[in-house]
């Protein structure tokens, strides 16, 4: 199935209950993907990510959670989605 087919189907839905069910499925799938990405990282590893103002931040992983990874930089701690992290 093509992405455009999915988009067209979503726009054709008239029932709020069906939209809610599909939304729940998408959230579960997103959570699964995030959890799969966390296995690529280990506590103590150096990582980098784009900060709030577009600057590149580097830090060390201090904790791996279900959905996020806690990173300690020189100035602060961050909870970041693993999809936004790169190993140094």
N, C-alpha and C positions, 0 to 999 in steps of 0.2 A: 504494500500500500504506500502510495506517495504522500509526502507531507501535505501537499495541497488537497488531497482527498480527505485527509484528517481534518484540515481546517474547514473545508466545505461541510463535512459532516457536523462538526461542532456548531457551525452557524445555522445548521438546519434543525437543531434540537429545540424543541418548544417546551419541554418539561424541566422545571427547575430541579426536581429530584434526580433526574438522569445526569444533569450537569454536576450536581453535588457528588454523585457516585463516581463519575469520571474524574473529578477534582481529587477525590480521596485516592483513587488509583494512581494518579500522577504524583501526588505527594509521597505515597509509599514507594513508588519507583525511584523518585528523586532521592529519598532517604537511603534506599538500597545502593544507589550509585555512589552517594557520599560515603557510605560505610565501606564500600569496596575501595575507594580512593585512600581511606585512612590506613589501610594495610601497607601502603607504599612508604610510610613514614615510621620513624622510630624516635622514641624519647632521646634527647641529646643531640639529634641531628641539626645541622645548620641549614636554615631555609631563608628564602627571600620572597617578598610579596610587594605589591603596589599598595602604598599607604593611602590614607584618606585624601591627600592633596596631590596624588600622582607620583610622589617620591617613592623610590625603592627602599624598603626597610629590610634589614637582615636581623635574624635572631636565632635563638635555639629553642627547639621543641621541649616544652616542660611537661606537657600532658596531652594524651590522645583521648578524646571523648567520642561518643557515638557519631555526632554530626559535625563537630568542630575539632580543631587542634589548637591548643594553647601555646603561644609563642612568646618568649621573653626577649625584648630588644634592650638596648642600652637604657632607654628612658621609660618604657612601660611594658605591660603585658597585653596581648591581643588574643581574642578567640576568633579563629579564621576558618572558613570553609576550606577543606583540603584541595578543592579544585582551584583555589587561588594561590596555592603555595608551589614553589619550585625549590628543589634541592640546590644548595650552593656547590 
